[in-house]
Structures are given as structure tokens and as C-alpha cells.
């Protein structure tokens, strides 16, 4: 027997830590969390209605990526970007823009 999905809905198969990671990143990008702000593991877990373990895993990933600094007593700080990381981003942006201009010049299209 073949089961078909008549509503064409997709089941979210991401782990809780992955969803929590995205939740925290989205809050940082939206400006709801700023550099130097404290993230309390228990508060995030309660807000999302999950245990603290997925929050810890998400924060460990963010710490590995250099976004947060984990502190004792179930909290962490959002780190300000370093001068080196800002310079790396500027260099990456220059390379992307140069690539885009070179590709455009190979096949220019009129702007309508």
C-alpha cells in the first residue's frame, strides 16, 4: 500500500538542537539579542518548552563558531566580532562583488 501526502506538507526532521540553534541565530540577526547580552540556558529552554540539553548543544555550536562565550552557571554572552573577523568579512564581500562584476561583464544584459 502506497501512502501519499495529499496536503504536500513536509515533516520537520531537524533535531531540537538544530531548531534551537536557528532560533538563537535568528534572534541575533533580528537584533533581539545584541553583543554582550547574556543568554540564560534555562530561560531559552522554558521559552521554547524544551529541556536544557538542546539549548546547551546549540550554544556549544555557537561557541565553536565564535558567536558566544559560555560562562558558568548556565549562561553565556554574545561576543562582539573581532577586528580580524570583520576584516575577513570585508575581504570576502570584495571577492564576491568582484566575481559578480566579472560575470556580468562576460554576458551583460540590458537593464529594463
Secondary structure, DSSP 8 states (H G I E B T S, - for coil): -----TT--------HHHHHHHHHHHHHHHTSS-TT-EEEHHHHHHHHTS-HHHHHHHHHHHHHTTSEEEETTTEEEE----HHHHHHHHHHHHHHHHHHHHHHHHS-----
